[in-house]
């Protein structure tokens, strides 16, 4: 009797395993990911590195492997909203080659966290933009997509809780500076507006990004708010867009391209924190 029960249990387990394997949607794209990682590994191991020979100054080039090296690590975190209706829709978008876009993590409305790219690899999430002197943000950042349609969706407690837990790990693991947690709109003014209506203050209170003080000083007469925005990190080549991006992040109730006296106080406060 025991043998019969064991056989039935084993058979049931095998059926469950087979069912799980047959319903897993991302087997094919996981294989592509592994093949890409294998190809990257081959490039890294090549000595001398492929296509990096110096041929203009020397008759011969030697390669001597150093004992002192490491993996490049991220120094920024860029937060996005997906502008899509579900986690499944976003995962599909990021697993179709023709979209050409991806992120390291997706945080769903119910708090589930899905990782899609190794932290040390370059995800395609930031695109064209500038923050401070950084123009190739994909090469030095981790992209986090928040599952939110960008219009009517609220930010759920479970989602923000999971995000903060993830940010805590990333900040500690890579020693990411507090000021280097920013939004997509901050990096790409005029081109992107995400994440909208985001609880940046909640994040800043835990050490992920800057926020202004509750009590603000008056602004000196000779203070130029555009210089202040530049010091904070914004690209002021197109001033109206820089103002809009700043207000999407820090003001939220008014995202017009005109600075109020209060806006200038906030900029001055953040400017002093950024020096």
Secondary structure, 3 states (H helix, E strand, C coil): CHHHHHHHHHHHHHHHHHHHHHHCCCHHHHHHHHHHHHHHHHHHHCCCCCCCCCCCCCCCCCCCCCCCCCCCCCCEEEEEECCCCCHHHHHHHCCCHHHCCCCCEEECCCCCEEECCCCCCCCCCCCCCCECCECCHHHCEEEEEECCCCCCCCCCHHHHHHHHHHHHHHHHHHCCCHHHEEEHHHHCCCCCCCCCCCCHHHHHHCCCCCCCCCCCCCCCCCCCHHHHHHHHCCCCCCHHHHHHHHHHHHCCCCCCCCCCHHHHHHHHHHHHHHC
